[in-house]
Amino acid sequence: MAKNFPKPNDPADNVERLKKTIGNMEAAEEAMYFAEGKERAQIKAKNDRRAESIEDLKEEIATENKSRNKKY
């Protein structure tokens, strides 16, 4: 059986991932206007998770920039 290994973290694409996540969150916000009940709750829950991811990505980008500036 093949072993599954996680993908290595590539900080080079963090800014692109951040932009994509923000775009997805904005699109979902617009979709919430047309959603009702359970679907609306699912979209809200996913956007809450996206908000956490956005904060984490911002922190990671700041840490990477700080490390890059200090030549680590």
PDB file of N, CA, C and O in Angstrom:
ATOM      1  N   MET A   1       0.848  -1.171   0.000  1.00  0.00           N
ATOM      2  CA  MET A   1       0.000   0.000   0.000  1.00  0.00           C
ATOM      3  C   MET A   1       0.896   1.237   0.000  1.00  0.00           C
ATOM      4  O   MET A   1       1.876   1.300   0.742  1.00  0.00           O
ATOM      5  N   ALA A   2       0.561   2.204  -0.822  1.00  0.00           N
ATOM      6  CA  ALA A   2       1.356   3.423  -0.924  1.00  0.00           C
ATOM      7  C   ALA A   2       1.122   4.309   0.288  1.00  0.00           C
ATOM      8  O   ALA A   2       0.005   4.432   0.790  1.00  0.00           O
ATOM      9  N   LYS A   3       2.203   4.919   0.742  1.00  0.00           N
ATOM     10  CA  LYS A   3       2.088   5.836   1.879  1.00  0.00           C
ATOM     11  C   LYS A   3       1.763   7.232   1.360  1.00  0.00           C
ATOM     12  O   LYS A   3       2.310   7.682   0.353  1.00  0.00           O
ATOM     13  N   ASN A   4       0.883   7.891   2.053  1.00  0.00           N
ATOM     14  CA  ASN A   4       0.534   9.267   1.709  1.00  0.00           C
ATOM     15  C   ASN A   4       1.326  10.209   2.585  1.00  0.00           C
ATOM     16  O   ASN A   4       1.299  10.101   3.811  1.00  0.00           O
ATOM     17  N   PHE A   5       2.026  11.124   1.966  1.00  0.00           N
ATOM     18  CA  PHE A   5       2.787  12.110   2.699  1.00  0.00           C
ATOM     19  C   PHE A   5       2.185  13.485   2.429  1.00  0.00           C
ATOM     20  O   PHE A   5       1.748  13.765   1.312  1.00  0.00           O
ATOM     21  N   PRO A   6       2.161  14.337   3.441  1.00  0.00           N
ATOM     22  CA  PRO A   6       1.630  15.671   3.201  1.00  0.00           C
ATOM     23  C   PRO A   6       2.519  16.440   2.236  1.00  0.00           C
ATOM     24  O   PRO A   6       3.725  16.207   2.159  1.00  0.00           O
ATOM     25  N   LYS A   7       1.908  17.353   1.506  1.00  0.00           N
ATOM     26  CA  LYS A   7       2.682  18.186   0.593  1.00  0.00           C
ATOM     27  C   LYS A   7       3.556  19.123   1.419  1.00  0.00           C
ATOM     28  O   LYS A   7       3.122  19.627   2.455  1.00  0.00           O
ATOM     29  N   PRO A   8       4.772  19.356   0.971  1.00  0.00           N
ATOM     30  CA  PRO A   8       5.617  20.294   1.709  1.00  0.00           C
ATOM     31  C   PRO A   8       5.046  21.706   1.621  1.00  0.00           C
ATOM     32  O   PRO A   8       4.431  22.079   0.623  1.00  0.00           O
ATOM     33  N   ASN A   9       5.257  22.474   2.666  1.00  0.00           N
ATOM     34  CA  ASN A   9       4.770  23.844   2.685  1.00  0.00           C
ATOM     35  C   ASN A   9       5.663  24.701   1.797  1.00  0.00           C
ATOM     36  O   ASN A   9       6.868  24.805   2.024  1.00  0.00           O
ATOM     37  N   ASP A  10       5.069  25.302   0.802  1.00  0.00           N
ATOM     38  CA  ASP A  10       5.809  26.167  -0.104  1.00  0.00           C
ATOM     39  C   ASP A  10       5.390  27.608   0.165  1.00  0.00           C
ATOM     40  O   ASP A  10       4.335  28.041  -0.298  1.00  0.00           O
ATOM     41  N   PRO A  11       6.200  28.351   0.906  1.00  0.00           N
ATOM     42  CA  PRO A  11       5.802  29.716   1.252  1.00  0.00           C
ATOM     43  C   PRO A  11       5.739  30.644   0.044  1.00  0.00           C
ATOM     44  O   PRO A  11       5.192  31.742   0.146  1.00  0.00           O
ATOM     45  N   ALA A  12       6.278  30.235  -1.080  1.00  0.00           N
ATOM     46  CA  ALA A  12       6.279  31.079  -2.267  1.00  0.00           C
ATOM     47  C   ALA A  12       4.872  31.348  -2.779  1.00  0.00           C
ATOM     48  O   ALA A  12       4.636  32.378  -3.410  1.00  0.00           O
ATOM     49  N   ASP A  13       3.930  30.440  -2.519  1.00  0.00           N
ATOM     50  CA  ASP A  13       2.580  30.641  -3.041  1.00  0.00           C
ATOM     51  C   ASP A  13       1.591  31.148  -1.990  1.00  0.00           C
ATOM     52  O   ASP A  13       0.385  31.163  -2.237  1.00  0.00           O
ATOM     53  N   ASN A  14       2.083  31.559  -0.831  1.00  0.00           N
ATOM     54  CA  ASN A  14       1.182  32.015   0.229  1.00  0.00           C
ATOM     55  C   ASN A  14       0.376  33.246  -0.160  1.00  0.00           C
ATOM     56  O   ASN A  14      -0.807  33.337   0.170  1.00  0.00           O
ATOM     57  N   VAL A  15       0.990  34.185  -0.849  1.00  0.00           N
ATOM     58  CA  VAL A  15       0.272  35.395  -1.238  1.00  0.00           C
ATOM     59  C   VAL A  15      -0.846  35.041  -2.224  1.00  0.00           C
ATOM     60  O   VAL A  15      -1.956  35.566  -2.131  1.00  0.00           O
ATOM     61  N   GLU A  16      -0.545  34.159  -3.152  1.00  0.00           N
ATOM     62  CA  GLU A  16      -1.557  33.726  -4.118  1.00  0.00           C
ATOM     63  C   GLU A  16      -2.693  32.975  -3.411  1.00  0.00           C
ATOM     64  O   GLU A  16      -3.866  33.184  -3.721  1.00  0.00           O
ATOM     65  N   ARG A  17      -2.343  32.114  -2.475  1.00  0.00           N
ATOM     66  CA  ARG A  17      -3.366  31.390  -1.707  1.00  0.00           C
ATOM     67  C   ARG A  17      -4.232  32.357  -0.912  1.00  0.00           C
ATOM     68  O   ARG A  17      -5.446  32.172  -0.814  1.00  0.00           O
ATOM     69  N   LEU A  18      -3.607  33.395  -0.342  1.00  0.00           N
ATOM     70  CA  LEU A  18      -4.348  34.395   0.423  1.00  0.00           C
ATOM     71  C   LEU A  18      -5.354  35.112  -0.478  1.00  0.00           C
ATOM     72  O   LEU A  18      -6.516  35.275  -0.108  1.00  0.00           O
ATOM     73  N   LYS A  19      -4.910  35.536  -1.649  1.00  0.00           N
ATOM     74  CA  LYS A  19      -5.801  36.226  -2.593  1.00  0.00           C
ATOM     75  C   LYS A  19      -6.963  35.327  -3.011  1.00  0.00           C
ATOM     76  O   LYS A  19      -8.108  35.773  -3.094  1.00  0.00           O
ATOM     77  N   LYS A  20      -6.656  34.059  -3.273  1.00  0.00           N
ATOM     78  CA  LYS A  20      -7.688  33.112  -3.698  1.00  0.00           C
ATOM     79  C   LYS A  20      -8.712  32.887  -2.580  1.00  0.00           C
ATOM     80  O   LYS A  20      -9.915  32.839  -2.835  1.00  0.00           O
ATOM     81  N   THR A  21      -8.232  32.750  -1.354  1.00  0.00           N
ATOM     82  CA  THR A  21      -9.123  32.523  -0.215  1.00  0.00           C
ATOM     83  C   THR A  21     -10.029  33.727   0.009  1.00  0.00           C
ATOM     84  O   THR A  21     -11.221  33.570   0.274  1.00  0.00           O
ATOM     85  N   ILE A  22      -9.467  34.927  -0.097  1.00  0.00           N
ATOM     86  CA  ILE A  22     -10.269  36.136   0.063  1.00  0.00           C
ATOM     87  C   ILE A  22     -11.319  36.215  -1.051  1.00  0.00           C
ATOM     88  O   ILE A  22     -12.473  36.557  -0.793  1.00  0.00           O
ATOM     89  N   GLY A  23     -10.922  35.902  -2.274  1.00  0.00           N
ATOM     90  CA  GLY A  23     -11.874  35.899  -3.387  1.00  0.00           C
ATOM     91  C   GLY A  23     -12.996  34.898  -3.191  1.00  0.00           C
ATOM     92  O   GLY A  23     -14.158  35.196  -3.467  1.00  0.00           O
ATOM     93  N   ASN A  24     -12.648  33.704  -2.712  1.00  0.00           N
ATOM     94  CA  ASN A  24     -13.668  32.686  -2.449  1.00  0.00           C
ATOM     95  C   ASN A  24     -14.626  33.137  -1.351  1.00  0.00           C
ATOM     96  O   ASN A  24     -15.831  32.894  -1.420  1.00  0.00           O
ATOM     97  N   MET A  25     -14.072  33.794  -0.344  1.00  0.00           N
ATOM     98  CA  MET A  25     -14.901  34.261   0.764  1.00  0.00           C
ATOM     99  C   MET A  25     -15.877  35.330   0.275  1.00  0.00           C
ATOM    100  O   MET A  25     -17.050  35.321   0.650  1.00  0.00           O
ATOM    101  N   GLU A  26     -15.399  36.241  -0.553  1.00  0.00           N
ATOM    102  CA  GLU A  26     -16.266  37.294  -1.088  1.00  0.00           C
ATOM    103  C   GLU A  26     -17.362  36.700  -1.980  1.00  0.00           C
ATOM    104  O   GLU A  26     -18.513  37.133  -1.917  1.00  0.00           O
ATOM    105  N   ALA A  27     -17.017  35.725  -2.795  1.00  0.00           N
ATOM    106  CA  ALA A  27     -18.007  35.083  -3.655  1.00  0.00           C
ATOM    107  C   ALA A  27     -19.068  34.363  -2.815  1.00  0.00           C
ATOM    108  O   ALA A  27     -20.255  34.390  -3.139  1.00  0.00           O
ATOM    109  N   ALA A  28     -18.627  33.729  -1.751  1.00  0.00           N
ATOM    110  CA  ALA A  28     -19.567  33.031  -0.872  1.00  0.00           C
ATOM    111  C   ALA A  28     -20.485  34.018  -0.158  1.00  0.00           C
ATOM    112  O   ALA A  28     -21.661  33.727   0.062  1.00  0.00           O
ATOM    113  N   GLU A  29     -19.951  35.188   0.205  1.00  0.00           N
ATOM    114  CA  GLU A  29     -20.778  36.224   0.834  1.00  0.00           C
ATOM    115  C   GLU A  29     -21.918  36.620  -0.107  1.00  0.00           C
ATOM    116  O   GLU A  29     -23.061  36.783   0.320  1.00  0.00           O
ATOM    117  N   GLU A  30     -21.592  36.771  -1.386  1.00  0.00           N
ATOM    118  CA  GLU A  30     -22.615  37.116  -2.370  1.00  0.00           C
ATOM    119  C   GLU A  30     -23.633  35.984  -2.529  1.00  0.00           C
ATOM    120  O   GLU A  30     -24.828  36.238  -2.681  1.00  0.00           O
ATOM    121  N   ALA A  31     -23.163  34.749  -2.496  1.00  0.00           N
ATOM    122  CA  ALA A  31     -24.051  33.597  -2.646  1.00  0.00           C
ATOM    123  C   ALA A  31     -25.005  33.471  -1.461  1.00  0.00           C
ATOM    124  O   ALA A  31     -26.106  32.938  -1.596  1.00  0.00           O
ATOM    125  N   MET A  32     -24.579  33.962  -0.307  1.00  0.00           N
ATOM    126  CA  MET A  32     -25.440  33.870   0.883  1.00  0.00           C
ATOM    127  C   MET A  32     -26.741  34.639   0.711  1.00  0.00           C
ATOM    128  O   MET A  32     -27.740  34.305   1.348  1.00  0.00           O
ATOM    129  N   TYR A  33     -26.748  35.665  -0.141  1.00  0.00           N
ATOM    130  CA  TYR A  33     -27.979  36.430  -0.378  1.00  0.00           C
ATOM    131  C   TYR A  33     -29.058  35.565  -1.013  1.00  0.00           C
ATOM    132  O   TYR A  33     -30.248  35.822  -0.829  1.00  0.00           O
ATOM    133  N   PHE A  34     -28.655  34.549  -1.754  1.00  0.00           N
ATOM    134  CA  PHE A  34     -29.599  33.692  -2.455  1.00  0.00           C
ATOM    135  C   PHE A  34     -29.854  32.371  -1.739  1.00  0.00           C
ATOM    136  O   PHE A  34     -30.727  31.601  -2.139  1.00  0.00           O
ATOM    137  N   ALA A  35     -29.092  32.111  -0.682  1.00  0.00           N
ATOM    138  CA  ALA A  35     -29.205  30.845   0.046  1.00  0.00           C
ATOM    139  C   ALA A  35     -30.177  30.991   1.214  1.00  0.00           C
ATOM    140  O   ALA A  35     -30.442  32.088   1.707  1.00  0.00           O
ATOM    141  N   GLU A  36     -30.689  29.857   1.628  1.00  0.00           N
ATOM    142  CA  GLU A  36     -31.607  29.837   2.764  1.00  0.00           C
ATOM    143  C   GLU A  36     -31.264  28.676   3.683  1.00  0.00           C
ATOM    144  O   GLU A  36     -30.651  27.695   3.262  1.00  0.00           O
ATOM    145  N   GLY A  37     -31.659  28.796   4.918  1.00  0.00           N
ATOM    146  CA  GLY A  37     -31.595  27.710   5.880  1.00  0.00           C
ATOM    147  C   GLY A  37     -30.238  27.045   6.026  1.00  0.00           C
ATOM    148  O   GLY A  37     -29.228  27.681   6.328  1.00  0.00           O
ATOM    149  N   LYS A  38     -30.259  25.729   5.799  1.00  0.00           N
ATOM    150  CA  LYS A  38     -29.074  24.903   6.010  1.00  0.00           C
ATOM    151  C   LYS A  38     -27.918  25.323   5.102  1.00  0.00           C
ATOM    152  O   LYS A  38     -26.765  25.374   5.532  1.00  0.00           O
ATOM    153  N   GLU A  39     -28.238  25.623   3.845  1.00  0.00           N
ATOM    154  CA  GLU A  39     -27.197  26.023   2.896  1.00  0.00           C
ATOM    155  C   GLU A  39     -26.527  27.321   3.352  1.00  0.00           C
ATOM    156  O   GLU A  39     -25.306  27.459   3.277  1.00  0.00           O
ATOM    157  N   ARG A  40     -27.327  28.256   3.819  1.00  0.00           N
ATOM    158  CA  ARG A  40     -26.796  29.531   4.304  1.00  0.00           C
ATOM    159  C   ARG A  40     -25.888  29.306   5.516  1.00  0.00           C
ATOM    160  O   ARG A  40     -24.833  29.930   5.627  1.00  0.00           O
ATOM    161  N   ALA A  41     -26.296  28.423   6.415  1.00  0.00           N
ATOM    162  CA  ALA A  41     -25.494  28.110   7.602  1.00  0.00           C
ATOM    163  C   ALA A  41     -24.166  27.456   7.208  1.00  0.00           C
ATOM    164  O   ALA A  41     -23.130  27.730   7.815  1.00  0.00           O
ATOM    165  N   GLN A  42     -24.204  26.592   6.190  1.00  0.00           N
ATOM    166  CA  GLN A  42     -22.976  25.941   5.723  1.00  0.00           C
ATOM    167  C   GLN A  42     -22.009  26.959   5.120  1.00  0.00           C
ATOM    168  O   GLN A  42     -20.802  26.894   5.353  1.00  0.00           O
ATOM    169  N   ILE A  43     -22.543  27.884   4.355  1.00  0.00           N
ATOM    170  CA  ILE A  43     -21.700  28.919   3.751  1.00  0.00           C
ATOM    171  C   ILE A  43     -21.075  29.776   4.845  1.00  0.00           C
ATOM    172  O   ILE A  43     -19.889  30.097   4.783  1.00  0.00           O
ATOM    173  N   LYS A  44     -21.869  30.144   5.841  1.00  0.00           N
ATOM    174  CA  LYS A  44     -21.355  30.958   6.940  1.00  0.00           C
ATOM    175  C   LYS A  44     -20.264  30.221   7.698  1.00  0.00           C
ATOM    176  O   LYS A  44     -19.236  30.810   8.034  1.00  0.00           O
ATOM    177  N   ALA A  45     -20.479  28.931   7.972  1.00  0.00           N
ATOM    178  CA  ALA A  45     -19.474  28.134   8.689  1.00  0.00           C
ATOM    179  C   ALA A  45     -18.179  28.048   7.886  1.00  0.00           C
ATOM    180  O   ALA A  45     -17.086  28.146   8.444  1.00  0.00           O
ATOM    181  N   LYS A  46     -18.311  27.865   6.579  1.00  0.00           N
ATOM    182  CA  LYS A  46     -17.113  27.771   5.743  1.00  0.00           C
ATOM    183  C   LYS A  46     -16.387  29.112   5.703  1.00  0.00           C
ATOM    184  O   LYS A  46     -15.156  29.151   5.725  1.00  0.00           O
ATOM    185  N   ASN A  47     -17.131  30.199   5.646  1.00  0.00           N
ATOM    186  CA  ASN A  47     -16.498  31.511   5.654  1.00  0.00           C
ATOM    187  C   ASN A  47     -15.818  31.798   6.987  1.00  0.00           C
ATOM    188  O   ASN A  47     -14.797  32.485   7.027  1.00  0.00           O
ATOM    189  N   ASP A  48     -16.371  31.280   8.071  1.00  0.00           N
ATOM    190  CA  ASP A  48     -15.705  31.423   9.370  1.00  0.00           C
ATOM    191  C   ASP A  48     -14.356  30.715   9.347  1.00  0.00           C
ATOM    192  O   ASP A  48     -13.365  31.230   9.864  1.00  0.00           O
ATOM    193  N   ARG A  49     -14.329  29.527   8.742  1.00  0.00           N
ATOM    194  CA  ARG A  49     -13.054  28.791   8.621  1.00  0.00           C
ATOM    195  C   ARG A  49     -12.099  29.535   7.691  1.00  0.00           C
ATOM    196  O   ARG A  49     -10.894  29.578   7.939  1.00  0.00           O
ATOM    197  N   ARG A  50     -12.632  30.115   6.631  1.00  0.00           N
ATOM    198  CA  ARG A  50     -11.798  30.897   5.714  1.00  0.00           C
ATOM    199  C   ARG A  50     -11.186  32.098   6.434  1.00  0.00           C
ATOM    200  O   ARG A  50     -10.019  32.425   6.218  1.00  0.00           O
ATOM    201  N   ALA A  51     -11.967  32.749   7.283  1.00  0.00           N
ATOM    202  CA  ALA A  51     -11.463  33.904   8.028  1.00  0.00           C
ATOM    203  C   ALA A  51     -10.271  33.489   8.905  1.00  0.00           C
ATOM    204  O   ALA A  51      -9.282  34.215   9.003  1.00  0.00           O
ATOM    205  N   GLU A  52     -10.377  32.326   9.533  1.00  0.00           N
ATOM    206  CA  GLU A  52      -9.259  31.811  10.335  1.00  0.00           C
ATOM    207  C   GLU A  52      -8.050  31.542   9.445  1.00  0.00           C
ATOM    208  O   GLU A  52      -6.919  31.865   9.807  1.00  0.00           O
ATOM    209  N   SER A  53      -8.294  30.953   8.286  1.00  0.00           N
ATOM    210  CA  SER A  53      -7.197  30.655   7.361  1.00  0.00           C
ATOM    211  C   SER A  53      -6.524  31.938   6.883  1.00  0.00           C
ATOM    212  O   SER A  53      -5.302  31.993   6.744  1.00  0.00           O
ATOM    213  N   ILE A  54      -7.321  32.953   6.636  1.00  0.00           N
ATOM    214  CA  ILE A  54      -6.771  34.233   6.185  1.00  0.00           C
ATOM    215  C   ILE A  54      -5.847  34.808   7.248  1.00  0.00           C
ATOM    216  O   ILE A  54      -4.752  35.274   6.934  1.00  0.00           O
ATOM    217  N   GLU A  55      -6.277  34.776   8.489  1.00  0.00           N
ATOM    218  CA  GLU A  55      -5.436  35.285   9.574  1.00  0.00           C
ATOM    219  C   GLU A  55      -4.145  34.474   9.687  1.00  0.00           C
ATOM    220  O   GLU A  55      -3.066  35.040   9.863  1.00  0.00           O
ATOM    221  N   ASP A  56      -4.258  33.157   9.587  1.00  0.00           N
ATOM    222  CA  ASP A  56      -3.075  32.298   9.656  1.00  0.00           C
ATOM    223  C   ASP A  56      -2.116  32.574   8.494  1.00  0.00           C
ATOM    224  O   ASP A  56      -0.902  32.636   8.688  1.00  0.00           O
ATOM    225  N   LEU A  57      -2.659  32.737   7.303  1.00  0.00           N
ATOM    226  CA  LEU A  57      -1.816  33.023   6.138  1.00  0.00           C
ATOM    227  C   LEU A  57      -1.118  34.375   6.285  1.00  0.00           C
ATOM    228  O   LEU A  57       0.057  34.513   5.943  1.00  0.00           O
ATOM    229  N   LYS A  58      -1.840  35.364   6.790  1.00  0.00           N
ATOM    230  CA  LYS A  58      -1.225  36.676   7.003  1.00  0.00           C
ATOM    231  C   LYS A  58      -0.068  36.578   7.986  1.00  0.00           C
ATOM    232  O   LYS A  58       0.990  37.170   7.772  1.00  0.00           O
ATOM    233  N   GLU A  59      -0.273  35.824   9.069  1.00  0.00           N
ATOM    234  CA  GLU A  59       0.803  35.627  10.048  1.00  0.00           C
ATOM    235  C   GLU A  59       1.989  34.909   9.425  1.00  0.00           C
ATOM    236  O   GLU A  59       3.139  35.285   9.650  1.00  0.00           O
ATOM    237  N   GLU A  60       1.709  33.881   8.648  1.00  0.00           N
ATOM    238  CA  GLU A  60       2.780  33.117   8.013  1.00  0.00           C
ATOM    239  C   GLU A  60       3.559  33.975   7.020  1.00  0.00           C
ATOM    240  O   GLU A  60       4.786  33.891   6.952  1.00  0.00           O
ATOM    241  N   ILE A  61       2.856  34.794   6.257  1.00  0.00           N
ATOM    242  CA  ILE A  61       3.521  35.677   5.308  1.00  0.00           C
ATOM    243  C   ILE A  61       4.409  36.676   6.052  1.00  0.00           C
ATOM    244  O   ILE A  61       5.540  36.933   5.640  1.00  0.00           O
ATOM    245  N   ALA A  62       3.896  37.236   7.143  1.00  0.00           N
ATOM    246  CA  ALA A  62       4.678  38.192   7.928  1.00  0.00           C
ATOM    247  C   ALA A  62       5.919  37.527   8.511  1.00  0.00           C
ATOM    248  O   ALA A  62       7.000  38.116   8.509  1.00  0.00           O
ATOM    249  N   THR A  63       5.768  36.303   9.011  1.00  0.00           N
ATOM    250  CA  THR A  63       6.898  35.567   9.574  1.00  0.00           C
ATOM    251  C   THR A  63       7.932  35.270   8.499  1.00  0.00           C
ATOM    252  O   THR A  63       9.131  35.426   8.727  1.00  0.00           O
ATOM    253  N   GLU A  64       7.474  34.846   7.336  1.00  0.00           N
ATOM    254  CA  GLU A  64       8.395  34.559   6.236  1.00  0.00           C
ATOM    255  C   GLU A  64       9.145  35.817   5.802  1.00  0.00           C
ATOM    256  O   GLU A  64      10.350  35.771   5.552  1.00  0.00           O
ATOM    257  N   ASN A  65       8.432  36.938   5.715  1.00  0.00           N
ATOM    258  CA  ASN A  65       9.082  38.186   5.334  1.00  0.00           C
ATOM    259  C   ASN A  65      10.112  38.613   6.381  1.00  0.00           C
ATOM    260  O   ASN A  65      11.195  39.088   6.041  1.00  0.00           O
ATOM    261  N   LYS A  66       9.764  38.441   7.641  1.00  0.00           N
ATOM    262  CA  LYS A  66      10.683  38.786   8.726  1.00  0.00           C
ATOM    263  C   LYS A  66      11.933  37.899   8.649  1.00  0.00           C
ATOM    264  O   LYS A  66      13.055  38.381   8.805  1.00  0.00           O
ATOM    265  N   SER A  67      11.732  36.623   8.411  1.00  0.00           N
ATOM    266  CA  SER A  67      12.859  35.695   8.291  1.00  0.00           C
ATOM    267  C   SER A  67      13.717  36.032   7.075  1.00  0.00           C
ATOM    268  O   SER A  67      14.945  35.988   7.137  1.00  0.00           O
ATOM    269  N   ARG A  68      13.063  36.365   5.985  1.00  0.00           N
ATOM    270  CA  ARG A  68      13.785  36.711   4.768  1.00  0.00           C
ATOM    271  C   ARG A  68      14.628  37.980   4.980  1.00  0.00           C
ATOM    272  O   ARG A  68      15.759  38.072   4.503  1.00  0.00           O
ATOM    273  N   ASN A  69      14.058  38.947   5.698  1.00  0.00           N
ATOM    274  CA  ASN A  69      14.777  40.191   5.966  1.00  0.00           C
ATOM    275  C   ASN A  69      15.994  39.961   6.867  1.00  0.00           C
ATOM    276  O   ASN A  69      17.004  40.654   6.750  1.00  0.00           O
ATOM    277  N   LYS A  70      15.883  38.989   7.757  1.00  0.00           N
ATOM    278  CA  LYS A  70      16.991  38.677   8.658  1.00  0.00           C
ATOM    279  C   LYS A  70      17.920  37.620   8.086  1.00  0.00           C
ATOM    280  O   LYS A  70      18.888  37.207   8.724  1.00  0.00           O
ATOM    281  N   LYS A  71      17.599  37.184   6.849  1.00  0.00           N
ATOM    282  CA  LYS A  71      18.423  36.211   6.118  1.00  0.00           C
ATOM    283  C   LYS A  71      18.483  34.838   6.809  1.00  0.00           C
ATOM    284  O   LYS A  71      19.529  34.189   6.812  1.00  0.00           O
ATOM    285  N   TYR A  72      17.371  34.409   7.384  1.00  0.00           N
ATOM    286  CA  TYR A  72      17.311  33.062   8.004  1.00  0.00           C
ATOM    287  C   TYR A  72      17.083  32.022   6.948  1.00  0.00           C
ATOM    288  O   TYR A  72      17.002  30.833   7.258  1.00  0.00           O
TER     289      TYR A  72
END
